[in-house]
Amino acid sequence: MKHALVGCLLVIIVAAGCRKRPAPPGGVSADPGTPSSAAPNAQTPKGAFVPALAVPPESPAAIAQTELDRKLASGNPQLQVQVLDELLQAWVMSKNDLPKDLEEFVRAGMLTRLPVPPAGKLFMIDRKSGHVVLANQ
């Protein structure tokens, strides 16, 4: 089950990288039928989670991405750690190494931004275990 989930995440990442097109200024998609989910707009509250990937809504990748986005936007630290850890495992499987930090997910285009951790906490990579943890600041 875990391998299937990691495999699904890899498919999402690869599919997003292959389809990624720069958004025109203002976050409006060049294709009127496809909204630009990666660009925040005037209605997006500051600090809100904005999904990084835009895929066809009926595709399996979109269904999996919707679930990941829901978990990241939930505000539930346990769900957020779970998603970040799944992304970390996909990263390790594709690159055979741990990222320098979780901001690598943003720099690689896997996320537009990291979720906001609870007050006094931070999301980090435990290099001994190779998993994402929620640690005290």
HUVENLIN-V687859 format. One record per residue. RES is the residue in one letter. PHI is phi as a letter, one per 30 degrees, with the letter a starting at -180 (999 if undefined). D_LAST is the distance of its C-alpha to the last C-alpha in Angstrom with 2 decimals. Layout:
# HUVENLIN-V687859
RES:PHI:D_LAST, RES:PHI:D_LAST
This chain:
# HUVENLIN-V687859
M:999:32.93, K:d:29.67, H:d:31.72, A:d:33.41, L:d:30.18, V:d:28.89, G:d:32.39, C:d:32.32, L:d:29.04, L:d:30.70, V:d:33.73, I:d:31.71, I:d:30.02, V:d:33.39, A:d:35.24, A:d:32.88, G:d:33.17, C:d:36.94, R:c:37.28, K:d:34.87, R:b:36.78, P:d:35.56, A:d:35.52, P:d:37.96, P:e:36.77, G:j:35.73, G:i:34.37, V:c:37.84, S:d:38.83, A:d:41.99, D:c:43.15, P:d:43.77, G:d:43.29, T:b:39.81, P:d:37.01, S:d:34.32, S:d:31.18, A:d:29.01, A:c:29.85, P:d:28.39, N:b:31.15, A:d:31.77, Q:d:31.18, T:d:27.68, P:d:25.23, K:e:22.54, G:i:19.36, A:d:21.56, F:d:21.51, V:b:24.55, P:d:25.95, A:c:26.58, L:c:29.80, A:c:33.24, V:b:35.68, P:e:38.91, P:d:38.13, E:d:40.48, S:d:39.19, P:e:37.31, A:d:34.54, A:d:34.24, I:d:34.13, A:d:31.33, Q:d:29.47, T:d:29.96, E:d:28.36, L:d:25.30, D:d:25.10, R:d:25.56, K:d:22.69, L:d:20.27, A:d:21.57, S:d:21.57, G:i:18.20, N:d:18.06, P:e:14.80, Q:d:17.00, L:d:19.50, Q:d:17.12, V:d:15.71, Q:e:19.42, V:d:20.54, L:d:17.96, D:d:18.92, E:d:22.57, L:d:22.24, L:d:20.67, Q:d:23.62, A:d:26.05, W:d:24.68, V:d:25.12, M:d:28.59, S:d:29.71, K:c:28.33, N:i:28.24, D:a:24.92, L:d:21.19, P:d:19.99, K:e:18.09, D:a:15.17, L:d:15.22, E:d:16.58, E:e:19.69, F:d:20.56, V:d:20.91, R:d:22.83, A:d:25.04, G:i:25.84, M:d:24.61, L:b:22.47, T:d:22.83, R:a:19.12, L:d:16.07, P:d:15.58, V:d:13.18, P:d:10.44, P:d:10.41, A:e:9.00, G:i:5.54, K:b:5.17, L:a:6.10, F:d:9.40, M:b:10.15, I:c:13.34, D:d:13.90, R:d:16.70, K:d:18.43, S:d:19.06, G:i:19.24, H:b:17.43, V:d:14.61, V:b:11.98, L:c:9.38, A:c:6.39, N:d:3.79, Q:d:0.00
